[in-house]
Amino acid sequence: MSYYAVARGHCPGVYLTWEQTKAQGCEFWAYSPPPIPPIPAYYAVAKGRVPGIYSTWLEAEIQVKDMYSAKYKKFYTREEAVEFIEDYKKLKAVDPNDPHPRNPSTLVAFCDGSAINNGKWGCRAGWATVFPHNPSWNCAGVLLGTNVSGGKPTNNRAEYRGAIEAILRANQEDPSKKDPLYIYSDSMLLVRSMTEWVPGWKDQGWIKADGNPVLNQDLLKWLLQEQGPRKIIWKHVRAHTNGTDWWSVWNQKADELAGEQTRDRSFRNTSDDASGRKRSLEQIGSRGGRNWSGKRPVIGVGGFFQARRDHNTATRIPC
């Protein structure tokens, strides 16, 4: 925008248009204010190829592009950018007081979810929870029909359901909720939801920044309810690596077990059945499925179960 200053004329003053100025029949100077300098930006890359603070998005993008788990944010002060990176470091720092996950006495679970026709009519979503140090606790199940929030079964809901089972078992073994629980999952959505996004969603009434309600919030609330004061150490593990390391092996077992549930046609999927079912590994083994507990299948154990209905799952537990 230009300003026209009339120092001597019919009506001295400052005008915004050339037509107004010309009507004063006088000498004038056109004045344009200096451009407002751009506000400096700081791009903090907490997790990327090379973490650090960058002055342009072009530089920062190179560090995070095509990295699904990258952690970065734009700030207008360097202090905020530094604080963001430091907070992330604290979040990821290993607490020396935490037990090692490979210690046999540590509560550790690997969870996975799988789905056929994900989110569509006829979807079959299966979940599995395996405990490396306590194979007899291993369990798996399916989500059938329409869930309590009105949606169809999905792989994400199955992932959440597997994590819920891990916490339920930990609470059964440690009612005081004093012992930490490691939960490993190849679902970045689950891990980031529980470690980064849930606190903000709670404060905003379970509404996301885009104004839409948080999906599967019934299961997220259930996770928080069961967690209570227990410290849960959420860990992301890469899927389908074919690795032979401890973490890859157990994640693969959970993945295969969840997949078996989606292929087991003994469970009918009906639109008006809001229940799912849980089976112990002894039951799965007796039906010809893979028995990751390493025990000989127990024939006829299904007759000694008590039904319990909860969020999208009629859980069957040993009496």
N, C-alpha and C positions, 0 to 999 in steps of 0.2 A: 504494500500500500504506500502511496506517495502523499506527501503533505505540501501544499502550495502556500508559501508565506508571502503575503502582500504587505510590504513596508510602507508604500505610499500609493494611494489610489482612492477610488470612491469610498471604499470601506475597508481600511486596513484590517488584516486578520489572517487566519490560517484556514485554507480551504482544502477540501478533499478531492475536487474534480477540476479538470482544466477548464471546463465550461464556466464554472463559478468564478474562477480566477480571471479568465479573459474578460468577463463582464465588468471588472473593476477598472479596466483601461489603464493599467499601470505596469510598472516593472515588477518582476517576481523572481523568486528562486524556487525551483523544485527540489524538495528535500526527501530523501528516502532514508529511513532509520537503518542503522547497521543490522545485518542479519543476526538473529539470536543464535549464539553458539550452541551447538548440540550438547546435550547433557552427556557427560562421559558414562559409558556403561562398562560393567565388569561382569564377565561371564565366568562363573565359578564351576569348574569341573571337578566334582568330588570323586567320581568314579568314571574313568575313561582310559583311553590309551596312554595319555600322559596327563595325570591330574594337575590342576593348577588354576590360575586366574588369567583369563585372556581379555584383551581389550576390544576384540571384534568377534562377531559371530562366525565369520569365515574361519578364524583360527580355532575357535572352540568346536565348530561343527566337525572338523577333521578328527577331533579326539573322541566324539560320541556317535558319529554317524554309523548306522547299522549295528550298534551295540544296544541290544534290547534292555539290558540291565544298567545302562549308563545313568549316572546321577549328576545333574547339572541344573543351574538356574542363573537367571540374569538379575543383577543388582545395580543400583546407582551409586553405591558407596563401596569403597574397597573394604571397609571394616565389616560390612554385612557379608561380603563375598568370603572373606577369611573366616568369619564365624560359621558360615554354612559348611565349609570344608572341615573345620575343626569339629563341629557337631557330628558330622558323618564319621569322622575317624573315631570319635568316642563311641558311637553306636556300634561300629564294627570291631571295636577293640575287644580282645579276649579278657574276660574277667578271670584273674588268677584263682579266684575262689570257686569257679565253676568246675564241676567234675569233668573228667575227660570222657567224651562220648563212647570211647571204646572200652572203658572200664565196665566190667560185667555188672557192677552194682548201680550203674547210671541208667536212668529212665530214658530210653531212646526209641523213637518210632519212625518208620518210613511210611509215608502215605502216598496214595496215587488214585487217580480217577480216570475212567475211560467211558466213552460213549459211542454208540452206533446211531446214525441219523441224529446227530447232536442237535438238541433243541427243537426237533421236528416231531410230527406225529409218528408214533411208533418208536420213539427213541428209547434205547435201553442204556442206562448209565450205571456202571459198576464202580465200586470203590473197594480199596483194600488197605489194611493197616498191618504192618509186620513189625515185630519187635526183635531185633537181632539178639538181644541177651535173654529173651524169654519167648521162644518160639511157640510155647503152648498158649500164649495170649493172642496169637495171630488170628485175624478175622477178616471177613469180607462180606459184601452185600450188594444189593441193587436198589435203585430208586425206581419206583413203578408209578405210572400214571401221573396225574396232576398233583403238584406239590401244594403245600399250605398257602403259599403266596400267589397261587394261580398260574404259575408257569410250568413248563414241561421240564422233565429231567434234562440236565446238561452235564458236560464233563466238568465244568467248574463247580457245580453243586456236588458232584461226586467227590471232587478234590476236597471240598470243605467238609463233607461228611466223613471222609477218612480221617481228617485231622481231629474232628470232634470225637471220634472213637478213641483216638490216642489219648486225649485228655480225660475222657471218661474212665479209661483203664488206669491211667495214672492216679486219678482220684480214688479209684477202688483200692489200689495197692498202697496209696499214701494219702489217707483222708485229711491229714494235717495240711497238705499242699505246701510243705516246706521244701521238698526236693525239686530241683530244677528238672525240666523235661525238654529234651531235644526233639524237635519235629523236623524231619527232612522231607522236602517235597520238590518235585521238578516244576511245580506251578509257581511261576514268578508272581502271578496275580495274587495267589494266596499269601505268599511270603511278604510281598510289599503291602498288601492290604493290612495285615496284622502288625507290621513293623513301622509303617509310614502313614497310611491313610486313615485308618480307623479313628484315631483320636480327633482328627479334623472333622470327619463325617459325623461323629457323635456330637460335637459342638454345633454343627450346622443342621442338626435334626435329621441326619442321614440323607441329606441332599448334597449332590456333587456341585462342583464349581459351575458346571454348565446348566444348573437348575433342575436336572433330572434326578429322580430318586436313586439311591445306591441299589444296585442289583444284588439279589440274594442276601439282603440285610437280615432276614430271619435267621440264616445260618451263621452270619457274622456275630449277631447278638448272642446266639447260643454258644458260640466259641468263647466269647468274653465272659458269659455267665459261668461256664464250666471252669474257665481258667481261674477266676477269682484272684487270690493273692499269689498264686503259683507263678514262678518265673518260667516262662517258656522261651527257649532259644530256638528261633526259627532259622532254618538253614536251607538255602536253595542248592539243589544238586542238578547237574545237567542230565538230561534224559537221553536214552538210547546211545550211550557212548561205547557200549561193548567193552568197557574197561574192566580190568580185573582188580581194581582197588576196592577197599572195603565199602566205600560209599556207593560206587557204581553197581556193585554186586547186589546190595540190598535194595537199591532203588529199582533195579531190574526185576527183582523178585516181586516187589509191590506192583510194578507195572504189569507183569504177566498175570498176577493173581487178579487184579482189577479187570484186565481184559477178559479173563475166563468168565467173570460174572456176566459180562455183556453177551457172551455167546451161549450161556446156559439157558436153554429154552424151557427148563422146568418151571421157570417163573413167568407167568403170563403178564403182559403189559396191557392194562385196561385204563381207559380215560377216567373212569369214575373211581379208581382205586388209588387213594392218596397215601398208600403205605409202601414201605420198602421192607426188605428183610435182611437180617444179618445171620451169617452162619459161621460157626467156628471152623477151624481147619480140619477138625476131625470129621465134621459133617461133609465138608467139601471132598475130603479124601474118600469117604464112603460112597460118594456119588460118581467117583471116577475122575475127579479133578485132581490138580496137583496139590500135594500136601507138603507145604513148605516147613511145617513143624518138624518134619523128619520122623514123625511117629507113625506107627501102623494105624490105618483108619479104624475108627471105632464104629462097628456096625450097629444100627438101631439106636444110636445116641439121640436121634431127633425126637424120640418119645419123651425125653426128660427135659423139656424146655417150658419156660413160662413166657407168655407174650407180654410185650409192653409197647404201647404206642407213643411216639414222640414226633418231632419234626420230620415229616416225610419218611419215617422209618418205623415199622413195627419191629422193634428189636427183640430178637430171641436170645435169651441168655441162659446159661446153665443154672438150674435150681440148686 
